[in-house]
Amino acid sequence: MNKTHCLLALATTFAMPLQAGPVLIHAGQPATVIVRQIGLSAPEESALQELAATLGEIAGQPIPVVDVGVQTPPNAIIVGNGPAARAAFPDVPYDDLGLEEIVVCSRDGRLLLAGGRPRGTVYAVSHFLQRYCGVRWWTSWASEVPRRQELVLPDLEVRYAPPFESRDPFWYPAYDTRWAVRNFSNSQSAHIPAEWGGCIRYKGFVHTFYPLVPPQEHFADHPEWYSLINGERTVDRAQLCLTNPGLRAFVVERVKQWLRESPEARIVSVSQNDWYRPCECDACKALDDREGSHAGSMLDFVNFVAEQIESEFPLVAVDTLAYQYTRKPPRTIRPRPNVIIRLCSIECNFREPLEAPVNAAFADDIRGWAEICDRLYIWDYTTDFAHYLQPHPNWFVLGPNVRFFAANHVRGLFEQGAYQSYGSEFTELRAWVLAQLLWDPTQDDRALIDEFLTGYYGKAAPFIREYMAVMHEASAGWKLSCFSKTDTPFFNFGVLAQSEALWRKAEAAVADQPEVAERVHSGRIWLGYVWLSLWDKLRDQCHEANGSWPLPESKAEFGAQWLRWTEGDPAKPWTRITLVRESGVTNPAKWLETVLPKTE
């Protein structure tokens, strides 16, 4: 079988007119068996069990699982990379498959679901169930497994490797292990065990300078290891002196110590603290001036560490940030092959695509790093850390941005969202849409959004879809940052009143479906956060427009109602709001106290 390369070829395969292939269900009865081969790996066995359980649910009765050696029945599903697969599908280059590469193909009534080890077969099964059987795992608590009386497949010939080796839709619902596996996430936050193929494992993650070289332990004896600022060595929101030979030797040994403690790690973070104030000593400054960027001293330092650990840890890459003051690529220094550059988009306008003119500086940086770096990762921001609940209309740039990353040879994507709790604005939608796009960026992101709205919100979807369009249009021209304000031009009475009406219509549409109604009601909580934040201003705007106020007259009364909404159902954690922002006053009740009048 010819190797089909990545995204374009996959899209072409799916678009081809195909003849009928294997019959899996006929007249409501199983018309196939699943074969268990000799020598399956643990993840392949897990994939087989997933297939049997889910396909059985689709058929309404169990699908037989039979143990075989080499010969398989003529109408069978072969799972994994074993002797029966090699006998029935000898043209598949099993030993040449990438770690997460999948094969889905059919011959003479048989279906093969296989892939590279460790995770390829797991993803092949998940891909098959979603693409050809209509299964959807929206969240860990909401899924769609359609019953089928007939399931006849087209002839299939798919070989696919995802363009991103690291795929992390870093929203709280995405931490669920089974959801992550089913939706192709290999995030370390999902804690995927070995029997499901494992996941990306870091030692440290980011901002590791002080964890590596704790100031409380070393500043007194080695002030020269830390930033020189305005002629003085300091650790006050500072960095390290990256050209200091003693520091370099110390960090090399510390990194080796970290990796010996965590032999499962394949990436170790050696990265700047989460603030500015790089070292201004003569050596660091000269290097940065020569390279036209503070990335000069940073990359020279990280390259040194990466070279020194390589012989003992040949499978480990050293990850560092291109973040804020180090974002611009250096003129001449190039990352070593075992160095990962993680470029961060924190300064961007997230209402617009990252390749739009308003984000030109970031787009130039990603292109610059792509030219010199073999393993470019992105740290992207998809929430508002200052206001997890308020509307953040970046929904329609998620797809264009992921495609932009893929086009610029990015190898890893970390899509940071509201990562601390359930209940944030459209947290479930973003997690699922991003997971799907990270697996296959060629998908139509608007279609994915529509599919999620229909699948998760049911009959409320048309009103929610209209709400998203209203908010998106209203936010045009505003710089949407990951630390946005509440008092923005598009949070005005007209937009909010229209949005409130649409969410109420959405609630009414599913009033007879309590489980779906719980999901829809979240939108009222998100809007309520803005109403409470801007109450007096919005009342004035309502009066000036001769409008009808849609909420109780008393702010305290509505605040108490809103707080009850946030409490949700204790038996269903996803219905509860426990954090309203990343830091500061995060508890809903405490936050409400800050916006309610003292006299009311």
C-alpha positions as MATLAB code, in Angstrom:
seq = 'MNKTHCLLALATTFAMPLQAGPVLIHAGQPATVIVRQIGLSAPEESALQELAATLGEIAGQPIPVVDVGVQTPPNAIIVGNGPAARAAFPDVPYDDLGLEEIVVCSRDGRLLLAGGRPRGTVYAVSHFLQRYCGVRWWTSWASEVPRRQELVLPDLEVRYAPPFESRDPFWYPAYDTRWAVRNFSNSQSAHIPAEWGGCIRYKGFVHTFYPLVPPQEHFADHPEWYSLINGERTVDRAQLCLTNPGLRAFVVERVKQWLRESPEARIVSVSQNDWYRPCECDACKALDDREGSHAGSMLDFVNFVAEQIESEFPLVAVDTLAYQYTRKPPRTIRPRPNVIIRLCSIECNFREPLEAPVNAAFADDIRGWAEICDRLYIWDYTTDFAHYLQPHPNWFVLGPNVRFFAANHVRGLFEQGAYQSYGSEFTELRAWVLAQLLWDPTQDDRALIDEFLTGYYGKAAPFIREYMAVMHEASAGWKLSCFSKTDTPFFNFGVLAQSEALWRKAEAAVADQPEVAERVHSGRIWLGYVWLSLWDKLRDQCHEANGSWPLPESKAEFGAQWLRWTEGDPAKPWTRITLVRESGVTNPAKWLETVLPKTE';
ca = [
       0.000    0.000    0.000;
       1.393    3.392   -0.930;
       1.939    5.676    2.005;
      -0.669    8.418    2.119;
       0.842   11.588    3.437;
      -0.920   13.566    6.130;
      -3.808   15.917    5.625;
      -4.415   16.437    1.917;
      -4.223   12.753    1.187;
      -6.601   11.924    4.033;
      -9.149   14.423    2.776;
      -8.802   13.004   -0.725;
      -9.311    9.447    0.535;
     -12.531   10.375    2.316;
     -13.837   12.257   -0.725;
     -13.351    9.410   -3.203;
     -16.446    7.587   -4.520;
     -16.190    4.149   -2.919;
     -17.927    0.853   -3.536;
     -19.553   -1.203   -0.822;
     -17.132   -3.047    1.446;
     -17.459   -5.082    4.646;
     -20.894   -5.681    6.150;
     -20.800   -5.292    9.945;
     -24.502   -5.245   10.826;
     -27.336   -6.624    8.710;
     -31.043   -6.657    9.557;
     -30.217   -5.671   13.120;
     -27.859   -8.628   13.600;
     -24.060   -8.706   13.843;
     -22.628   -9.757   10.484;
     -18.995   -9.835   11.524;
     -16.640  -11.012   14.254;
     -13.746   -9.267   15.918;
     -10.571  -11.323   15.958;
      -8.060  -11.267   18.774;
      -4.616  -12.002   17.377;
      -1.659  -13.564   19.094;
       0.770  -11.107   20.623;
      -1.388   -7.994   20.881;
       0.130   -5.169   22.874;
      -1.773   -3.861   25.898;
      -3.022   -0.760   24.024;
      -4.151   -2.949   21.115;
      -6.110   -5.146   23.514;
      -7.687   -1.994   25.002;
      -8.590   -0.836   21.503;
     -10.180   -4.221   20.760;
     -12.287   -4.022   23.915;
     -13.365   -0.466   23.036;
     -14.387   -1.583   19.556;
     -16.313   -4.595   20.804;
     -18.207   -2.616   23.449;
     -19.080    0.320   21.204;
     -19.941   -1.702   18.106;
     -22.064   -3.941   20.286;
     -23.923   -0.887   21.543;
     -24.490    0.213   17.931;
     -25.841   -3.231   17.004;
     -27.859   -3.587   20.178;
     -26.209   -6.888   21.015;
     -22.680   -8.226   21.519;
     -20.283   -8.587   18.605;
     -18.468  -11.944   18.882;
     -14.754  -11.817   19.700;
     -12.764  -14.844   18.574;
      -9.141  -15.799   19.192;
      -7.171  -16.671   16.044;
      -3.646  -17.535   15.048;
      -2.904  -16.544   11.463;
      -6.037  -17.492    9.525;
      -9.093  -15.281    9.967;
     -12.752  -15.754    8.980;
     -13.736  -14.145    5.685;
     -15.953  -11.527    7.317;
     -13.966  -10.231   10.273;
     -12.541   -7.117   11.884;
      -8.829   -7.472   12.603;
      -7.554   -5.168   15.328;
      -3.876   -4.424   15.784;
      -0.507   -5.205   14.344;
      -0.231   -8.989   14.599;
       0.221  -12.176   12.544;
      -3.401  -12.381   11.376;
      -3.251   -8.784   10.166;
      -0.013   -9.429    8.312;
      -1.441  -12.513    6.649;
      -4.700  -10.900    5.538;
      -3.201   -7.488    4.666;
       0.410   -8.265    3.666;
       0.930   -4.981    1.793;
       0.594   -2.811    4.914;
       4.094   -1.681    6.048;
       3.489   -2.445    9.716;
       7.064   -1.952   10.828;
       7.247    1.434    9.119;
       4.247    3.001   10.870;
       4.765    6.030   13.078;
       3.961    5.958   16.783;
       0.470    7.345   16.214;
      -0.079    6.516   12.568;
      -3.295    4.694   11.704;
      -4.359    2.209    9.041;
      -8.028    1.641    8.219;
      -8.558   -0.547    5.176;
     -10.657   -3.406    3.832;
     -10.024   -6.486    1.657;
     -12.430   -9.244    0.643;
     -14.970   -8.430    3.331;
     -12.382   -8.040    6.091;
     -11.657   -4.767    7.904;
      -8.257   -3.877    9.369;
      -7.905   -1.360   12.187;
      -4.233   -1.044   13.043;
      -1.443    1.420   13.560;
       1.963    2.153   14.939;
       2.819    1.331   18.498;
       1.999    2.332   21.123;
      -1.079    4.437   20.258;
      -1.805    3.952   16.563;
      -4.330    1.117   16.855;
      -6.163    2.912   19.663;
      -6.594    5.920   17.398;
      -7.511    3.745   14.406;
     -10.438    2.315   16.353;
     -11.530    5.742   17.580;
     -11.233    7.197   14.080;
     -13.271    4.322   12.635;
     -16.041    4.582   15.216;
     -16.390    8.307   14.700;
     -15.931    8.568   10.950;
     -17.868    5.519    9.806;
     -20.225    4.682   12.668;
     -21.284    8.171   13.765;
     -20.078    7.829   17.366;
     -19.342   11.087   19.202;
     -17.829   11.557   22.628;
     -18.748   15.177   23.276;
     -17.685   15.058   26.927;
     -17.066   12.408   29.549;
     -20.761   12.675   30.496;
     -22.391   13.194   27.084;
     -21.917   10.919   24.104;
     -23.775    9.732   21.032;
     -23.715    6.077   19.947;
     -26.356    5.627   17.227;
     -28.193    2.323   16.896;
     -27.941    0.835   13.404;
     -29.974   -1.848   11.657;
     -27.518   -1.864    8.760;
     -23.834   -0.982    8.745;
     -22.134   -1.514    5.400;
     -18.776    0.138    4.918;
     -17.293    1.580    1.758;
     -14.075    0.070    0.521;
     -11.417    1.720    2.662;
      -7.771    2.486    2.047;
      -6.552    4.972    4.644;
      -3.135    5.526    6.098;
      -2.778    8.694    8.159;
      -0.343   10.278   10.594;
      -1.412   13.402   12.509;
       0.691   16.498   11.735;
       1.078   17.384   15.423;
       3.082   15.021   17.602;
       1.825   16.757   20.765;
      -1.902   17.562   20.922;
      -3.192   19.236   24.072;
      -6.670   20.838   24.158;
      -5.921   22.162   27.629;
      -9.458   22.743   28.885;
     -10.616   21.158   32.136;
     -13.065   18.637   30.602;
     -10.231   17.388   28.380;
      -8.382   15.965   31.383;
     -10.658   12.920   31.476;
      -8.518    9.968   30.422;
     -11.022    8.063   28.302;
     -12.330   11.216   26.650;
      -8.766   12.208   25.752;
      -7.959    8.804   24.239;
     -11.183    8.742   22.263;
     -10.602   12.259   20.940;
      -6.938   11.781   20.013;
      -5.400   13.943   22.760;
      -2.037   12.786   24.102;
      -1.844   15.472   26.792;
       0.050   14.642   29.948;
      -2.809   16.290   31.861;
      -5.048   13.352   30.862;
      -2.731   10.895   32.663;
      -3.234    8.232   30.013;
      -1.889    4.912   31.331;
       0.327    2.522   29.398;
      -2.547    0.144   28.645;
      -4.134    2.917   26.586;
      -0.871    3.881   24.906;
       0.435    6.430   27.376;
       0.890   10.105   26.586;
       3.412   12.914   26.351;
       5.412   13.073   29.583;
       7.286   16.162   30.758;
       9.657   16.796   33.591;
       8.834   20.280   34.682;
       6.611   22.053   32.216;
       7.358   25.746   31.853;
       8.877   28.564   33.917;
      11.468   26.241   35.429;
      14.436   28.567   35.997;
      13.810   28.980   39.715;
      12.692   25.382   40.279;
      15.994   24.332   38.691;
      18.068   26.901   40.593;
      16.089   27.856   43.733;
      17.154   31.343   44.829;
      16.575   30.573   48.499;
      19.229   27.867   48.245;
      21.799   29.440   45.945;
      21.570   33.229   45.742;
      23.605   33.857   48.890;
      26.567   31.823   47.631;
      26.140   32.414   43.909;
      24.550   35.794   43.166;
      26.383   35.696   39.824;
      23.996   32.960   38.680;
      21.056   35.387   38.595;
      20.115   38.470   36.600;
      22.200   41.593   36.706;
      19.653   44.449   36.645;
      20.741   48.099   36.825;
      24.152   47.017   38.058;
      22.909   44.696   40.820;
      22.390   40.951   41.009;
      18.789   40.176   41.946;
      16.215   37.400   42.174;
      13.273   39.802   42.471;
      11.091   38.722   39.515;
      14.272   38.136   37.584;
      15.875   35.394   35.457;
      19.224   33.573   35.334;
      22.588   34.767   34.030;
      22.622   32.449   31.049;
      26.242   32.950   30.033;
      27.725   32.153   33.449;
      29.871   28.962   33.146;
      29.233   27.866   36.735;
      25.473   28.203   36.329;
      25.561   26.238   33.097;
      27.404   23.340   34.690;
      25.022   23.355   37.645;
      21.896   23.348   35.467;
      23.208   20.448   33.388;
      23.577   18.343   36.526;
      20.178   19.447   37.825;
      18.491   18.462   34.556;
      20.204   15.079   34.645;
      19.010   14.633   38.223;
      15.434   15.493   37.212;
      15.489   12.984   34.373;
      16.955   10.210   36.506;
      14.067   10.802   38.928;
      11.542   10.637   36.064;
      12.704    8.053   33.522;
       9.305    8.173   31.786;
       9.855   11.804   30.713;
      10.652   12.484   27.076;
      10.671   16.275   27.370;
      12.350   18.369   30.048;
      11.600   22.051   30.445;
      14.442   24.542   30.761;
      12.546   27.790   30.434;
      12.326   31.360   31.643;
      10.292   32.535   34.603;
       6.850   34.011   34.010;
       7.983   37.622   33.956;
      10.582   39.841   32.299;
      13.920   41.213   33.672;
      16.520   39.169   31.784;
      20.170   39.484   32.711;
      21.971   42.648   31.528;
      25.556   41.573   32.240;
      28.135   42.305   29.533;
      28.276   38.730   28.259;
      24.494   38.218   28.067;
      23.945   41.666   26.561;
      26.616   41.194   23.917;
      25.104   37.894   22.835;
      21.587   39.314   22.707;
      22.710   42.418   20.820;
      24.517   40.295   18.256;
      21.452   38.089   17.741;
      18.940   40.932   17.762;
      16.838   39.203   20.432;
      16.987   37.963   23.996;
      16.386   34.576   22.402;
      20.100   34.694   21.593;
      21.361   34.101   25.136;
      18.390   31.853   25.885;
      18.928   29.518   22.960;
      22.696   29.446   23.385;
      22.150   28.347   26.992;
      19.483   25.748   26.152;
      21.564   24.339   23.307;
      24.448   23.866   25.745;
      22.246   21.963   28.202;
      20.744   19.850   25.409;
      24.184   18.894   24.086;
      25.488   17.959   27.530;
      22.583   15.631   28.406;
      22.197   13.998   25.007;
      24.530   11.062   25.475;
      22.821    9.901   28.682;
      19.286   10.793   27.560;
      19.167   10.352   23.772;
      15.351   10.131   23.709;
      14.754   13.352   25.655;
      14.203   16.801   24.140;
      14.809   20.062   25.988;
      11.829   22.398   25.786;
      12.181   26.173   26.149;
       9.916   29.152   25.610;
       9.902   31.836   22.970;
       7.775   34.042   25.164;
       7.388   37.776   25.550;
      10.973   39.101   25.515;
      12.395   35.949   23.847;
       9.704   35.616   21.160;
      11.738   36.973   18.256;
      14.045   34.371   16.625;
      17.807   34.961   16.847;
      19.795   35.937   13.758;
      22.337   33.123   13.617;
      21.919   30.612   16.461;
      19.891   27.541   15.556;
      18.145   25.102   17.919;
      19.805   21.714   18.204;
      17.784   18.709   16.972;
      16.946   17.770   20.570;
      15.596   21.243   21.414;
      11.913   22.202   21.281;
      11.028   25.856   20.877;
       7.609   26.676   22.361;
       6.384   29.942   20.859;
       3.681   31.773   22.827;
       0.892   33.927   21.400;
       0.039   35.827   24.577;
       0.178   39.347   23.082;
      -2.212   38.620   20.214;
      -5.731   39.709   19.351;
      -7.656   36.467   19.713;
     -10.778   37.729   18.053;
      -8.908   37.645   14.727;
      -6.904   34.829   13.103;
      -3.250   34.777   14.083;
      -2.199   35.325   10.483;
      -4.422   38.425   10.180;
      -2.712   41.840    9.744;
      -3.473   42.795   13.332;
      -1.316   39.848   14.482;
       1.429   40.341   11.883;
       4.276   40.478   14.405;
       3.403   37.068   15.819;
       2.895   35.627   12.343;
       6.373   36.858   11.388;
       7.836   35.209   14.482;
       6.220   31.850   13.813;
       7.492   31.895   10.240;
      10.960   32.856   11.464;
      11.124   30.036   13.990;
       9.665   27.562   11.493;
      12.595   28.239    9.174;
      15.231   27.352   11.767;
      13.564   24.875   14.145;
      12.834   21.186   13.565;
      10.487   20.905   16.547;
       8.416   24.025   16.905;
       5.617   23.891   19.467;
       2.979   26.558   20.127;
       1.494   27.732   23.411;
      -1.777   29.293   22.293;
      -4.376   31.035   24.465;
      -8.072   30.285   24.011;
      -9.733   31.705   27.127;
      -9.924   34.900   29.160;
      -8.011   34.221   32.372;
      -9.428   37.325   34.035;
     -13.045   36.278   33.371;
     -13.565   32.566   32.757;
     -17.338   33.007   32.517;
     -17.893   36.015   30.313;
     -18.365   35.578   26.551;
     -15.035   35.302   24.743;
     -15.894   35.304   21.018;
     -12.818   33.595   19.631;
     -14.811   30.524   18.518;
     -14.430   31.159   14.800;
     -10.645   31.586   14.755;
      -9.808   28.235   16.349;
      -9.837   26.369   13.032;
      -7.941   28.996   10.988;
      -5.295   29.174   13.694;
      -4.735   25.420   13.878;
      -4.425   25.301   10.088;
      -1.970   28.211   10.200;
       0.153   26.283   12.686;
       0.074   23.159   10.540;
       1.041   25.143    7.441;
       4.094   26.480    9.288;
       5.356   23.026   10.298;
       4.420   23.270   13.967;
       4.888   19.895   15.669;
       3.091   20.447   18.969;
       0.073   22.478   20.074;
      -0.907   23.441   23.600;
      -4.269   25.222   23.482;
      -4.551   26.712   26.947;
      -8.089   27.297   28.122;
      -9.889   27.517   31.442;
      -7.865   24.739   32.980;
      -8.821   24.849   36.652;
     -12.493   23.897   36.826;
     -15.683   23.027   34.997;
     -18.290   25.554   33.973;
     -16.309   28.136   32.029;
     -17.788   29.696   28.917;
     -18.237   27.072   26.155;
     -15.582   24.907   27.821;
     -17.037   21.668   26.430;
     -17.369   23.027   22.901;
     -13.816   24.348   22.730;
     -12.317   21.173   24.196;
     -14.045   18.925   21.646;
     -13.567   21.174   18.607;
      -9.907   21.724   19.413;
      -9.266   18.015   19.980;
     -10.782   17.221   16.591;
      -8.786   19.944   14.841;
      -5.515   18.914   16.472;
      -6.007   15.440   15.047;
      -7.019   16.649   11.579;
      -6.708   20.392   10.870;
      -8.274   20.032    7.411;
     -11.709   19.594    8.950;
     -14.250   22.395    8.543;
     -14.173   24.099   11.934;
     -17.541   25.818   11.427;
     -19.071   22.420   10.636;
     -17.486   20.986   13.792;
     -18.956   23.799   15.878;
     -22.385   23.245   14.349;
     -22.095   19.506   14.919;
     -21.223   19.991   18.573;
     -24.034   22.487   19.133;
     -26.566   20.074   17.659;
     -25.164   17.024   19.430;
     -24.688   18.591   22.859;
     -27.492   21.172   23.026;
     -30.092   19.436   20.848;
     -33.116   21.552   19.872;
     -31.526   24.599   21.532;
     -28.715   24.644   18.972;
     -30.252   27.132   16.468;
     -30.654   29.793   19.158;
     -27.174   29.253   20.537;
     -25.747   29.377   17.026;
     -27.508   32.704   16.473;
     -26.189   33.990   19.796;
     -22.616   33.166   18.771;
     -23.089   35.049   15.514;
     -24.487   38.081   17.371;
     -21.603   38.196   19.839;
     -19.002   37.605   17.135;
     -20.328   40.437   14.995;
     -20.653   42.793   17.957;
     -17.022   42.239   18.948;
     -15.608   43.282   15.568;
     -12.773   45.766   15.922;
     -12.087   44.981   19.590;
      -8.762   43.518   20.694;
      -9.775   40.354   22.476;
      -6.910   39.434   24.761;
      -6.507   36.537   27.168;
      -6.877   39.109   29.968;
      -9.793   41.101   28.564;
     -11.946   43.640   30.333;
     -15.620   43.217   31.082;
     -16.378   46.848   30.262;
     -16.031   46.474   26.486;
     -18.047   48.187   23.715;
     -19.763   44.945   22.728;
     -21.048   44.246   26.239;
     -23.801   46.813   25.887;
     -27.495   46.621   26.708;
     -28.593   45.962   23.136;
     -26.253   43.033   22.576;
     -26.821   41.540   26.021;
     -30.598   41.863   25.867;
     -30.640   40.143   22.475;
     -28.305   37.444   23.834;
     -30.440   36.952   26.939;
     -33.520   36.471   24.778;
     -31.765   33.882   22.623;
     -30.564   31.844   25.607;
     -34.082   31.913   27.073;
     -35.450   30.604   23.793;
     -32.752   27.927   23.902;
     -33.882   26.931   27.402;
     -37.510   26.794   26.337;
     -36.647   24.550   23.384;
     -35.300   21.827   25.703;
     -37.506   22.390   28.739;
     -38.788   18.820   28.412;
     -35.247   17.378   28.441;
     -33.781   17.987   31.909;
     -30.322   16.664   31.112;
     -29.936   18.860   28.028;
     -31.578   21.777   29.822;
     -28.793   21.659   32.421;
     -26.242   22.132   29.660;
     -28.140   24.991   28.058;
     -28.652   26.803   31.342;
     -24.918   27.451   31.559;
     -25.327   30.234   29.009;
     -27.547   32.187   31.394;
     -24.824   31.929   34.027;
     -22.201   33.318   31.644;
     -24.404   36.237   30.662;
     -25.352   36.765   34.305;
     -21.712   37.344   35.129;
     -21.662   40.294   32.711;
     -25.035   41.664   33.803;
     -23.826   41.724   37.405;
     -20.463   43.240   36.486;
     -21.998   46.136   34.521;
     -25.393   46.458   36.194;
     -25.613   50.231   36.654;
     -24.202   51.019   33.218;
     -26.588   48.588   31.558;
     -29.577   49.982   33.476;
     -28.695   53.453   32.211;
     -28.393   52.174   28.629;
     -31.733   50.402   28.942;
     -33.385   53.610   30.138;
     -31.825   55.675   27.348;
     -33.063   53.179   24.751;
     -36.548   52.967   26.287;
     -35.862   49.268   26.546;
     -37.409   46.562   28.669;
     -35.195   45.360   31.503;
     -35.050   41.532   31.264;
     -33.890   40.806   34.810;
     -35.228   41.384   38.333;
     -35.224   45.014   39.400;
     -33.029   44.261   42.379;
     -29.384   43.507   41.678;
     -29.152   41.686   45.010;
     -32.126   39.509   44.092;
     -30.621   38.590   40.741;
     -27.230   38.056   42.371;
     -28.740   35.550   44.792;
     -30.456   33.774   41.890;
     -27.213   33.695   39.901;
     -25.326   32.284   42.879;
     -27.862   29.452   43.200;
     -27.349   28.718   39.510;
     -23.596   28.398   40.014;
     -24.081   25.762   42.717;
     -25.465   23.300   40.160;
     -25.970   19.679   41.099;
     -23.318   18.367   43.518;
     -23.693   14.913   41.923;
     -22.783   16.392   38.533;
     -19.544   18.354   38.899;
     -19.778   19.764   35.372;
     -22.909   21.739   36.356;
     -21.085   23.642   39.082;
     -19.153   26.903   38.861;
     -16.318   26.919   41.377;
     -13.971   29.501   39.808;
     -14.779   32.713   37.993;
     -11.193   33.602   37.092;
      -7.637   32.280   37.228;
      -6.452   34.243   40.249;
      -7.510   36.849   42.788;
     -11.103   36.545   43.998;
     -12.063   33.277   42.309;
     -14.964   31.932   44.402;
     -18.390   32.860   42.921;
     -19.824   33.902   46.285;
     -16.810   36.029   47.165;
     -16.791   37.543   43.690;
     -20.473   38.424   44.000;
     -19.719   40.354   47.174;
     -17.321   42.553   45.194;
     -20.007   43.648   42.703;
     -23.077   43.973   44.946;
     -23.840   47.378   46.453;
     -22.993   47.541   50.140;
     -26.356   49.072   50.980;
     -28.588   46.682   49.069;
];
